[in-house]
Amino acid sequence: MKQLRQALAVAKRLRESRRPFAVATVVRIGGSTYRRPGARMLVDEDGNRWGTISGGCLEGEVAQQALQVIAGGASRVIPFELGEDDIVLGFGTGCNGIVHVLIEPVLPSESLAAYDVLALIDRCFAARKSAWLATVISATRDGGRVGGHFEFLDDGVGAGGSMREELNNKIADAISTLSAEAHGEATANADPDTFAGRQSWRNVTVTHRGGDIELLCERIVPPIRLVVFGDGHDVSAMISVAATMGWEIVVVGRKSVDELRERLPDADDHVFLMHPEDAATVPMDSRSAVVIMNHNYLRDRTVLGTILGQPRAAIPRYVGLLGPAERTGRMLSEVLAGDVDHVYGPIGLDLGTETPEEIALATIAEIQSVMHNRNAQHLRDRTGAIH
């Protein structure tokens, strides 16, 4: 997520300066590969690049291909094989897989196009809305342009695409089926975006005008928003670890906004909150995680009670409390909380923590596992696929 957010910021600057660039996206894989479909890299006209689409073996070659695409002005899908022979040649990782990469040019004349893929993702992030994004990666007949995009927002607002209307309708039907599957796979304790935690993409084929059009359908979800209630010395470590993940970070404290911004510059937003009873006014949604660490029992209890007192749909999926289990249990009994499955206290996975940095690492890892509905186990003990 951090790389994608950086690429979005770079793309915005390049558009504003009317400089051409290309977006390289993994759109189809076979066998074992390092990155999955939806991984992206941005390349500008000078060959500078942001993001990764492999373990480091493909980026240089893809960047060279991107320069040709920028010069030619047409999108292309290029296959790259990662076999044993590639190790000898210094090109592969030994994954024995194949990676198909879509390279799309974004030219100055198209810099404000409504369906530039990064612009589509950026709008979802800014509005904090989830969506399905369909991209044409092959077409046997006229009607589907390689690199054409179609966006299908969960709330139906602003959905649309860059292809012809009749094809858009067929793609919408295909995405509706995927969306239904996502809701069917969601558990009682997770929202449909948990589906994205297991598989955030599907390759789908639709028939149009007697020909087949292959699509990469991706689940686009906004970054996790971490809301930290507290401004003590240990908040800095929590924010620092979350920032490496590319999460949106909101710090809520009793110091002025200017002081919070100076002390905790890695946060995206800083909120002064005089009265803990107003905690519900801080923007939170289903992609939010809350960590309460004011080091003040009454303030923490009030913040907790205010958050848990909201309608269930408005309560974040993770509400963590710093401090021992006895303290958390006492608070919950005093706020008369009902369903407390989403409350975690003490915060963090059992990693053997003591320092603020270790506690932050354990907490961010716990939030990651909760938001993706995964058990925090050793991957060597996992019997199924990692992704």
C-alpha positions as CSV (number, residue, x, y, z in Angstrom):
1,M,0.0,0.0,0.0
2,K,2.8,2.4,0.8
3,Q,4.3,2.0,-2.7
4,L,0.9,2.5,-4.3
5,R,0.3,5.7,-2.3
6,Q,3.7,7.0,-3.3
7,A,3.0,6.2,-7.0
8,L,-0.3,8.0,-6.8
9,A,1.5,11.1,-5.4
10,V,4.2,11.0,-8.1
11,A,1.5,10.5,-10.8
12,K,-0.3,13.6,-9.6
13,R,2.9,15.7,-9.8
14,L,3.7,14.3,-13.3
15,R,0.1,15.1,-14.6
16,E,0.3,18.6,-13.2
17,S,3.6,19.2,-14.9
18,R,2.2,17.6,-18.1
19,R,5.0,15.0,-18.3
20,P,4.4,11.6,-19.9
21,F,4.7,8.4,-17.9
22,A,3.7,4.8,-18.0
23,V,2.0,2.5,-15.5
24,A,3.1,-1.2,-15.5
25,T,0.6,-3.6,-13.9
26,V,0.8,-7.4,-13.3
27,V,-2.4,-8.6,-14.9
28,R,-2.0,-12.4,-15.3
29,I,0.3,-15.0,-13.6
30,G,1.1,-18.6,-14.0
31,G,2.9,-20.8,-11.6
32,S,4.8,-19.3,-8.6
33,T,5.5,-15.6,-8.7
34,Y,6.7,-13.0,-6.2
35,R,3.9,-10.4,-6.8
36,R,0.2,-11.0,-7.6
37,P,-2.0,-9.3,-10.2
38,G,-2.6,-5.7,-9.3
39,A,1.0,-5.0,-8.4
40,R,2.0,-1.7,-10.0
41,M,5.1,0.3,-11.0
42,L,5.3,3.8,-12.4
43,V,8.0,4.8,-15.0
44,D,8.5,8.4,-16.2
45,E,10.0,9.5,-19.5
46,D,13.5,9.5,-18.0
47,G,13.3,5.9,-16.8
48,N,12.8,6.8,-13.1
49,R,10.5,4.2,-11.5
50,W,8.4,3.9,-8.4
51,G,7.0,0.7,-7.0
52,T,7.8,-2.9,-7.6
53,I,6.2,-5.7,-9.6
54,S,8.6,-8.5,-8.8
55,G,11.4,-9.3,-6.3
56,G,13.7,-7.0,-8.4
57,C,14.3,-9.2,-11.4
58,L,11.8,-7.6,-13.8
59,E,11.8,-3.9,-13.0
60,G,14.7,-3.0,-15.2
61,E,13.4,-4.7,-18.3
62,V,9.9,-3.5,-17.7
63,A,11.2,0.1,-17.4
64,Q,12.9,-0.3,-20.8
65,Q,9.7,-1.6,-22.3
66,A,7.8,1.3,-20.7
67,L,9.9,3.9,-22.4
68,Q,9.0,2.3,-25.8
69,V,5.3,2.3,-24.8
70,I,5.5,6.0,-23.9
71,A,7.1,6.7,-27.3
72,G,4.6,4.6,-29.2
73,G,1.5,5.7,-27.3
74,A,-0.3,2.4,-27.2
75,S,-0.8,0.0,-24.3
76,R,0.8,-3.5,-24.5
77,V,0.7,-6.7,-22.5
78,I,4.1,-8.4,-22.3
79,P,4.9,-11.8,-20.9
80,F,7.9,-12.5,-18.8
81,E,9.0,-16.1,-17.9
82,L,10.7,-16.8,-14.5
83,G,12.2,-20.2,-15.0
84,E,15.3,-22.0,-13.8
85,D,17.2,-20.9,-17.0
86,D,16.6,-17.3,-16.0
87,I,18.6,-17.8,-12.8
88,V,21.6,-18.7,-14.9
89,L,21.1,-15.6,-17.0
90,G,20.6,-13.4,-13.9
91,F,17.0,-12.6,-14.8
92,G,14.8,-14.7,-12.7
93,T,14.1,-15.7,-9.1
94,G,13.6,-19.4,-9.7
95,C,9.9,-19.2,-9.1
96,N,9.1,-21.2,-12.2
97,G,6.3,-18.8,-13.1
98,I,5.2,-16.5,-15.9
99,V,4.1,-12.9,-15.3
100,H,2.1,-10.9,-17.8
101,V,2.5,-7.1,-17.5
102,L,0.2,-4.5,-18.9
103,I,2.1,-1.3,-19.7
104,E,-0.1,1.8,-20.2
105,P,1.1,5.2,-21.4
106,V,-0.3,8.4,-19.7
107,L,0.5,11.2,-22.1
108,P,0.1,14.9,-21.6
109,S,-2.9,15.1,-23.9
110,E,-4.5,12.5,-21.8
111,S,-3.4,13.7,-18.4
112,L,-6.9,14.7,-17.3
113,A,-8.6,11.6,-18.8
114,A,-11.3,10.3,-16.4
115,Y,-10.1,6.7,-16.7
116,D,-6.4,6.9,-16.1
117,V,-6.0,3.9,-13.8
118,L,-4.1,5.7,-11.1
119,A,-6.6,8.5,-11.2
120,L,-9.4,6.0,-10.7
121,I,-7.6,4.4,-7.7
122,D,-6.8,7.8,-6.3
123,R,-10.4,8.9,-6.3
124,C,-11.4,5.7,-4.4
125,F,-8.8,6.4,-1.8
126,A,-9.7,10.1,-1.4
127,A,-13.4,9.2,-1.0
128,R,-12.5,6.1,1.1
129,K,-14.8,4.0,-1.1
130,S,-14.2,0.4,-2.1
131,A,-14.7,-0.6,-5.7
132,W,-14.0,-3.2,-8.4
133,L,-11.7,-2.1,-11.2
134,A,-11.9,-4.1,-14.5
135,T,-9.1,-3.7,-17.0
136,V,-9.1,-5.2,-20.6
137,I,-5.9,-7.3,-21.0
138,S,-6.8,-9.1,-24.3
139,A,-9.6,-9.0,-26.9
140,T,-10.1,-11.3,-29.9
141,R,-12.4,-8.9,-31.6
142,D,-13.2,-5.2,-31.8
143,G,-14.9,-3.6,-28.8
144,G,-12.4,-4.1,-26.1
145,R,-9.3,-1.9,-26.1
146,V,-6.3,-3.3,-24.2
147,G,-5.9,-1.0,-21.2
148,G,-9.5,0.1,-21.2
149,H,-10.9,0.4,-17.7
150,F,-14.2,0.1,-16.0
151,E,-14.9,1.1,-12.4
152,F,-17.8,-0.3,-10.3
153,L,-18.2,1.4,-6.9
154,D,-19.8,-0.5,-4.1
155,D,-22.4,2.2,-3.6
156,G,-23.0,2.6,-7.3
157,V,-22.1,6.2,-7.3
158,G,-19.8,7.3,-10.1
159,A,-19.5,3.9,-11.7
160,G,-18.5,3.9,-15.3
161,G,-15.9,3.0,-17.9
162,S,-13.8,4.0,-20.9
163,M,-15.3,1.4,-23.2
164,R,-18.5,1.3,-25.2
165,E,-21.7,1.2,-23.2
166,E,-22.8,-2.2,-24.3
167,L,-19.5,-3.7,-23.2
168,N,-19.6,-1.7,-19.9
169,N,-22.9,-3.4,-19.2
170,K,-21.5,-6.9,-19.6
171,I,-18.5,-6.0,-17.5
172,A,-20.9,-4.7,-14.8
173,D,-22.7,-8.0,-14.8
174,A,-19.5,-9.9,-14.4
175,I,-18.4,-7.7,-11.5
176,S,-21.8,-8.0,-9.9
177,T,-21.2,-11.8,-9.8
178,L,-17.8,-11.2,-8.2
179,S,-19.3,-8.9,-5.6
180,A,-21.9,-11.4,-4.7
181,E,-19.2,-14.0,-4.2
182,A,-17.3,-11.5,-2.0
183,H,-20.4,-11.1,0.2
184,G,-20.9,-14.8,0.3
185,E,-17.4,-15.4,1.5
186,A,-17.5,-12.7,4.2
187,T,-17.8,-14.1,7.7
188,A,-20.0,-12.8,10.5
189,N,-17.1,-10.9,11.9
190,A,-15.7,-9.4,8.7
191,D,-17.0,-7.2,5.9
192,P,-16.9,-8.2,2.2
193,D,-13.4,-6.6,1.9
194,T,-12.1,-9.6,3.8
195,F,-12.5,-11.3,0.4
196,A,-9.7,-9.0,-0.8
197,G,-7.5,-10.3,2.0
198,R,-7.6,-13.8,0.5
199,Q,-7.7,-12.9,-3.2
200,S,-8.0,-9.3,-4.4
201,W,-8.2,-10.2,-8.1
202,R,-9.8,-12.5,-10.6
203,N,-9.1,-13.0,-14.3
204,V,-12.6,-13.0,-16.0
205,T,-13.6,-13.5,-19.6
206,V,-16.7,-12.0,-21.2
207,T,-18.1,-12.5,-24.7
208,H,-18.7,-9.5,-26.8
209,R,-19.6,-9.3,-30.5
210,G,-18.8,-13.0,-30.9
211,G,-15.3,-12.5,-29.4
212,D,-13.7,-13.0,-26.0
213,I,-12.5,-10.2,-23.9
214,E,-10.2,-11.0,-20.9
215,L,-10.3,-8.8,-17.9
216,L,-8.3,-8.3,-14.8
217,C,-10.9,-7.6,-12.1
218,E,-9.3,-6.1,-8.9
219,R,-10.8,-5.3,-5.6
220,I,-9.7,-1.7,-4.7
221,V,-10.0,-0.8,-1.0
222,P,-8.7,2.3,0.7
223,P,-5.8,2.1,3.0
224,I,-6.3,1.1,6.6
225,R,-6.9,4.2,8.7
226,L,-5.2,4.1,12.1
227,V,-6.7,6.4,14.6
228,V,-4.5,6.9,17.7
229,F,-6.0,8.5,20.8
230,G,-3.0,9.8,22.7
231,D,0.0,12.0,22.3
232,G,2.6,10.5,24.7
233,H,6.1,9.6,23.9
234,D,5.2,6.0,22.8
235,V,2.8,7.3,20.1
236,S,5.7,8.2,17.8
237,A,6.8,4.5,17.6
238,M,3.2,3.4,16.8
239,I,2.9,6.0,14.0
240,S,6.3,5.2,12.6
241,V,5.6,1.5,12.1
242,A,2.1,2.2,10.7
243,A,3.6,4.7,8.2
244,T,5.9,2.0,6.8
245,M,2.7,0.1,5.9
246,G,1.3,3.0,3.9
247,W,-1.7,3.4,6.3
248,E,-3.6,6.6,6.8
249,I,-2.8,7.9,10.3
250,V,-4.9,10.2,12.5
251,V,-3.5,11.3,15.8
252,V,-6.0,12.6,18.4
253,G,-4.6,14.4,21.4
254,R,-4.9,17.1,23.9
255,K,-2.2,19.2,22.5
256,S,-2.7,21.9,19.8
257,V,-2.8,20.8,16.2
258,D,0.4,22.7,15.5
259,E,2.2,21.0,18.3
260,L,0.9,17.5,17.3
261,R,2.0,18.2,13.7
262,E,5.5,19.2,14.9
263,R,6.0,16.2,17.3
264,L,4.4,13.6,15.0
265,P,5.0,14.6,11.4
266,D,4.5,11.1,10.0
267,A,0.7,11.3,10.7
268,D,-1.6,12.3,7.9
269,D,-4.0,14.2,10.1
270,H,-3.8,15.8,13.6
271,V,-6.9,16.4,15.7
272,F,-7.2,18.4,19.0
273,L,-9.9,16.8,21.2
274,M,-10.7,18.6,24.4
275,H,-13.5,16.4,25.5
276,P,-13.2,12.5,25.2
277,E,-17.0,12.4,24.9
278,D,-16.5,13.8,21.4
279,A,-14.4,10.9,20.2
280,A,-17.1,9.8,17.8
281,T,-16.7,13.0,15.8
282,V,-13.3,11.7,14.6
283,P,-13.8,10.1,11.1
284,M,-13.8,6.3,11.3
285,D,-15.1,3.6,9.0
286,S,-15.0,-0.2,8.4
287,R,-11.4,0.1,7.2
288,S,-10.4,1.9,10.4
289,A,-8.5,0.6,13.5
290,V,-8.4,2.5,16.8
291,V,-5.6,2.4,19.4
292,I,-6.4,4.1,22.7
293,M,-3.2,5.0,24.6
294,N,-3.8,8.2,26.5
295,H,-2.2,6.8,29.7
296,N,-5.2,8.2,31.6
297,Y,-7.8,5.8,32.9
298,L,-10.8,8.1,32.9
299,R,-10.0,9.5,29.4
300,D,-9.4,6.1,27.9
301,R,-12.6,4.7,29.4
302,T,-14.7,7.6,28.1
303,V,-13.2,7.3,24.6
304,L,-13.8,3.5,24.6
305,G,-17.4,3.9,25.8
306,T,-18.1,6.6,23.2
307,I,-16.8,4.4,20.4
308,L,-18.6,1.3,21.5
309,G,-21.8,3.2,22.1
310,Q,-22.2,3.9,18.4
311,P,-24.4,1.7,16.1
312,R,-22.6,-1.6,15.4
313,A,-22.0,-0.7,11.7
314,A,-20.1,2.5,12.8
315,I,-17.7,0.7,15.2
316,P,-14.2,0.1,13.8
317,R,-13.2,-3.5,13.3
318,Y,-10.3,-3.1,15.7
319,V,-10.4,-1.2,18.9
320,G,-7.2,-1.7,20.9
321,L,-6.4,-0.6,24.5
322,L,-2.9,-0.2,25.8
323,G,-2.4,-1.7,29.3
324,P,-2.9,-4.9,31.2
325,A,-5.9,-7.2,30.8
326,E,-7.3,-6.3,34.2
327,R,-7.5,-2.7,33.2
328,T,-9.3,-3.5,30.0
329,G,-11.7,-5.8,31.7
330,R,-12.5,-3.2,34.3
331,M,-13.2,-0.6,31.6
332,L,-15.5,-2.9,29.7
333,S,-17.5,-3.7,32.8
334,E,-17.8,0.0,33.6
335,V,-18.9,1.1,30.1
336,L,-21.4,-1.8,30.0
337,A,-20.2,-2.9,26.6
338,G,-22.2,-5.7,24.9
339,D,-20.5,-7.1,21.8
340,V,-16.8,-6.7,22.5
341,D,-15.3,-9.1,19.9
342,H,-13.6,-6.2,18.2
343,V,-11.9,-5.0,21.4
344,Y,-8.3,-6.0,21.9
345,G,-6.5,-5.5,25.2
346,P,-3.7,-5.8,25.9
347,I,-2.9,-4.7,22.4
348,G,-0.6,-6.7,20.1
349,L,0.5,-10.2,19.2
350,D,2.5,-12.2,21.7
351,L,5.9,-11.5,20.3
352,G,7.8,-10.9,23.5
353,T,7.5,-7.1,23.6
354,E,8.7,-4.5,26.1
355,T,9.9,-1.3,24.3
356,P,7.5,1.1,22.6
357,E,8.9,0.0,19.2
358,E,8.3,-3.7,20.0
359,I,4.8,-2.9,21.2
360,A,4.1,-0.9,18.1
361,L,5.3,-3.8,15.8
362,A,3.2,-6.3,17.7
363,T,0.1,-4.0,17.5
364,I,0.4,-3.2,13.8
365,A,0.9,-6.9,13.1
366,E,-2.3,-7.7,15.1
367,I,-4.3,-5.0,13.2
368,Q,-3.1,-6.4,9.9
369,S,-4.2,-9.9,10.8
370,V,-7.6,-8.7,12.1
371,M,-8.3,-6.5,9.0
372,H,-7.5,-9.4,6.7
373,N,-9.2,-12.1,8.9
374,R,-6.1,-14.1,9.1
375,N,-4.6,-16.1,12.0
376,A,-1.2,-14.8,13.0
377,Q,0.7,-18.1,12.5
378,H,4.0,-19.2,11.1
379,L,3.7,-19.4,7.3
380,R,5.7,-22.7,7.4
381,D,2.7,-24.2,9.4
382,R,0.2,-23.0,6.8
383,T,-1.2,-25.9,4.8
384,G,-3.0,-23.8,2.1
385,A,-1.7,-21.2,-0.3
386,I,-0.1,-18.0,1.2
387,H,-2.2,-15.7,-0.9
